[in-house]
Amino acid sequence: MKTMFFKTILIISLFIIKNYSAQNVNDYIAFYNVTAPKLNSIAINKAQYYNQNFSNFYSDLVNKNLLITTIGVHGKTDTSPQNYILHLNFSDDNIWSFASDNKFQYPSIWITFENEISNQVNVAIKQNYGEWNNTLTQLFSNMKIVNIEIAGANGYNSTDWTSK
C-alpha cells in the first residue's frame, strides 16, 4: 500500500514538474517571438541612429513597445576600466535565467557611445540595481551612438549566435 502511495506521489510530482517546465518554455517562446522581430526591424536600419543622440533611438524603442527592463555597462575591451557600451535587456531575470539554462538565445541590444559613460550614470545604475528608469533615460539622452549590435535575434534555439 505504501509503495503504491509513493509511486502515485512520484507520478503526480513528475507531471507537475513537466507541466511547469512546459509553461516556462511556452512563456519564453512567446516573449522571444514578440521581441526578436522588433529587434530585427531595428537591425535593418540601425545605421540611421549612428551619430545621433540616444534619445532618438530610445523613442523608437518605445514606439515599437520594446521596454527596457535592465541594463549593464561595459568597456570596449574586457579589461577596460572606462565604460562606453550600454547593454539593454527587455525581460526580467527569470526569463534571462531560463534562456541561459536552456542555451536559448536572449534578445538584447549593445550600444557603443562616442564618449565614456559618466560616473553619474554608473552611480544611478548601482542605486537602481541595473533597473531602467526615467533618470537613466535622461542621463543617456544626449549621448551620441557610434555602434549598435542586436544580439540573440537569430531564432530562440538557433546555434547562430552572431549579432546583427
N, C-alpha and C positions, 0 to 999 in steps of 0.2 A: 504494500500500500504506500509506504514511504517512498519507494523507488518511483512509482507512478506519479506521485505528487511532485517530486523533484524534477522528473522528466517534463511534466506539464509546465512547471515554473520556468524551466530552461527554455522550452519551446516558445512560451509567451515572451520571455525576455529577448530571445533572439529575434522574434518577429517585431517587437517594439524597436530594437536597435536597428534592424534592417529598414523599417519604415522611417525612422528618424534620419538615417543616412540618405535615403532616397529623397526625403524632403530637402535636405541640405543641398544635394546635387541639383534638384529642381530649382531651388531658390538661387543658387549660384548661376545656373544656366540662364534663368530669367534676367538676373542682373546683367550678366555678360551680353545677352542678346539685345538689351536696350542700350547699354553703354558703348560697346565696341563699334557699332555702326556710326554713332555720333562722333566718336574719336576718328574713325576712318574718314569721315567727311571733313574734319579739320585737317587731317594729314594731307589731303589732296591740295589744299590751298594754304598750307602753313607759312609759305614764304611771304604771303601778304602781311604777316604780322611782324616780320623782321624789321628792325629799326623803328618799331612802333612801341608806344607805351603799353605796359601790361594791362592797363585799364581797358584798352580796345579789345584785347584778346579775352579778358575776363567777361566783358559784356557779351561777347559771342558765346562763351561757355554758358552763361546764364540764359541766353536766348535759346540755346539748344537743350536747356534743362539739365545740364551737366553741373551738378552741385558738388563743390569741393568739400570733402569731409576732413581730411587730414593732410598735412604737408610735412616735408623734410627739406633740409638744405644741405648742399654738398659742395665740395671743392671741385675744381676742374680735373684734379688728379686725386687718387686715393689718399695721398699724404699731404695735400694742400690744406693749410690752416685757414685760408680765405675761402668763403662760400660765394659762388657765382651761380649755382644751379638750384632751382626750385623744383621739387618733386611733388606733383599733385595726385592725390588719391580721391576716389569717388565712392567709396563704401566704408563701412565700419570694419574694425579689426577682425571681427568674427568671419566675415566673408573673405578677407585677405588671408587669414589663417587657414580657412577651408581650402582656398585655391592653392596655397602653398603646400599644404599637407597632401593634396591630390595631384600635385605637379600640373595644375591648370594655369593657363596664362592669366595674368592680372592686369587689366587695362589701367594705364596711368599716363601722365604727361611729365616730361622732363624739360624744363625751360632754362636756357642759359642766358644770363643777363650781361650787358655790356660792362657794367660796373659791379664791384663787390657788393654783396648783400650787407646792409649796415648792421652794426651791433644792436641797434634799436629793434630791428626785425628779429634778430636772434633771441633777444630778451623776451619779446612778445610771444614768440613761438614756445619758449620754455614755460612762460607763465600760463599758457593755454594748453600745455601738453600736446602741442602739434595740431590742435584742432583749429580749423579755419574759422575766421570771424571777421567782422567789419573793420577792426583795427588793422588786421593784416591786409585786407583789401586796400585800404588807404595807404599803408606803408609801401606796398608793391606797385601802386597805381602808376607812378611816373618812371618806373624803371624800364629801360629800353631792352627789348628782346633781341638777341642775336641768333638764337637757335631754338628749335622746338623738336623734340623727339616724342613720338607716340609709341608707347610700349604695350605689349600684351594684347594687340588687337588683330591677331592673325588666326583666330579661332580658339575657343577656350581650351581645347585639348590638343592644339597643334604643337608639333615639335619645332616649328619655325619661330624662334624667339627674336628674330631681327626686328629692330624698331623701324618706324616709318618717319 
